[in-house]
């Protein structure tokens, strides 16, 4: 499980893991908040309201199969804001089993956890705000658009909005730390800076942590291009000078 928050480099890491052909197909399978929404997007439906345990078993099985791809390893990206809905679904499915980790292991197999975070919260907040305003969230390595969620628009500097997002990302990190402590999880910890500087080396580190051959990272080229540019740097410097 890639435990993370938006604009932390998780799309890059997930795509590289998938490209190895041995580490599952990690995606945000629980981005939506309800089992009915999970089923609509990933299969296993129809789902009642409220969902039965049989409904939940079908949905979790469908997601487990998709997250494995053609490999033996299930992989998933869990964004901090999606964790509450995921936990609620697990509790509905296995109410007699105590603890999230025990439920996760029962449904998906023995899970290992990678905490991918971004220490520079101002840069993370600027990246997030610019993506929201411009509509462009990711580019392919060749510069073409990979993910756009709204029509193109020019980003506008907004110190208050950046500060709000800094606080949001700090809260997301705190939520992960609270959950790790409560569940006794000691994750592999990675930072966006290391991933951005050395994607292949970071990928090899993750593969080794998973008990896989780290040499499989060789030849896996990043398929996502950084969006940060001179304007991003100007916003960061401007915010730090006035915050």
N, C-alpha and C positions, 0 to 999 in steps of 0.2 A: 504494500500500500504506500503510494506516494502521498504523504501528508503535507499539505502545502496551502498556499493562498495565491490569488491571482497576481500575475506579473512577477513571478518568482523563477521563471525559466522552466516550468513544468511541461509545457508543450514540447520544448526542445528535448528534454530528458525522456519523456514518454515516447516520442516518435523514434528516438535513437534506440531505446529499449526494444520497441516493437521491431525495428529493423534488424536486430540481432537474430531474430528467428527462434530464440530460445526463452525469452523473458516475457511471454504473454503479450497482450495488447492493451496496455494501460490507457484508459480514458476515463472521463468523468461520468461513469454509469449512474451515479446517484446525484447528478446535478439538479434534477427536479426533486421535489420534496415529498412526493407521495408514491406509494406502490402503484397506483393506477397510472400515474405519469411515467414511472419506470417501465411498466408493461407496455404502454403505448409507444415508447421510443425503442425499447430493447427486446420486446417479446415477452411471452408468458401469460398474456391476457386471455380472456377478459378477467377483470378484477372487481369483486363486489365492494360495496360501501356499507360497513367497513370490510376490508379484505379478510377472507378466511385464512387459516394456516395453509390450506391447500393452495389457495391463490398465491400466497407469499412464497411457498415452496417452488411453484412454477416460475415465478418472476426471478427469484434468486438463482434458480438453475439456469434460466436463459442467460442471465447476466454472467454467471460463472463460465458458461460455455463461450460466450463472446469474448470475455476477458482473457481466456486462455488462448484464443486463436487456434493455431495448429500446434501449440506447445503443451507441455505438461504443467505449466505454471500459470496460475491466475494472477492478473495484475490489475490494479485500479488506481486512479488518481482520486484523492479525496480532498476537495477544497474545504477550508475551515467552515464557510457558511453552509456547506452541505452536510456536515457531520451530524447535526441534531436530527434531521429527517432520516438519515441512515440508521442512527441509533434507535430511533422510535420504531422503524420497520423491523429491526432485529428483535427488539423487545416484544413487539406484537407476535413475531414468529416463534420465539423461544422464551416465553415468559417465565418458565420454571428454571431457566439456566441463569446463573448470576454473573453479571459483568459483560461488558461489550466484547472484550478479547475472547472470552470463552465462546460467546455466540458467533463471533467472526470465524473462529477456528472450526466450529461445528459446521458452518455453512460453506466456507470457502477453503478449508484446509489450514494447516499451521501457517500463520501469516507473519511475515517480517515487515518492518516499518522503516521507511526512509523519510526523514523530515527535511524537506527542501524549503528553505526560507531565504529571505533577502534582508541582510543586515541594514542596508541603506534604505531606510523607510521613506526618506524624501524622494529618492530616485524611483522607488516603487510607486509612490503616490502620484508622481508626475507621469510616469508611464501609464498608470491606470486612467488618470484624468484625460490624458491626450488620446488614449484609445476610445474612451467613452465619447469624447467630443468629435473626434475625426471619424469614428465608426470603424476604423481599421485596427484589428487586434493582432494579426500575424501576417507575415510575408514568408513566401517560400525562399529558399536559399538564393534563387536567381533574382529575387526582388519582386516577383509577381505576387499578387494578393493571394493569401491563403485563407484568411477569415475576415469577413467584413460583416458587421451586424447592423449597420445603418448607412444611409447615403453619405457620400463624402461631405465633410464640413471642415472649416478652418478652426483649429484649436485656439482658444483664447486663454491667456494666463489669468488665474484666479487663485490668489493666495489663500483665501478662506476655504475654497474647495480642496486645495492641496492639504491644508492642515486637517481638515475633516478626514481625508483619506489616510493621512499618516496615523491618526488616532485609530481608525478602523483596522489598519494592518497591525498596529501594536496590539489591539484587542484580539485579532486572529492568532497571533503568536502566543499570547497569553492563554487563549482557549486551548491551543494544542498542548502547551506545557501543563495545564491543569488536567487535561485528559490523559497525557502520558503518565503523570504522577498517580492519578486515580487508578489507572489500569496496570501499573507496573511495567510500562513499555520503555525500553531504552533504545531509541531508534538510531539508525545511522544518520548522522547530521551532515547536511551539505548546505553550502551557501551559493546563492546565485553568482557571486563574483568568481568563485572557483569553477563553476560550471561554464560560465561565459568565457573565462580565460583558457580553460583546458577541457573542452567537452569530451574528448576521447578518453582522457585520463579519469575524469569523473565517472564516465560510463563504465570503465574497467573496474573502478572502485565499487560501484553498485553491483556489478556482476559477481565480483569476488565475495561481497557480503551475502549474496543470494546463493553462494555455493556453486556458481557457474564459472566457466573459464573466462578470466578477464581478457585473455588475448582475443576473444571474439569482438572486442571493441575496436580492434585495428581494422581500418578500412570502412568504418561506419561514419560517414560524413554527416555533419549537421544539415538538416533539411529545412531549418527555420532561420531566418535572418533577423538580426537585432533591429528594432525600430528606433532606438535612441539615436538622436542626431544633434546637431549644433543647437537647435532650438530647445531640445530637452535639457542640454547642459546649461543654457542660458536661464531657463526656468528654475533649475535647481539652484544655481548661484544666486539668482534674484530672490528666491524664497529664503535661502539661508542668510542672506544679507538683511532681510526685513523681519524674519520670524522672531 
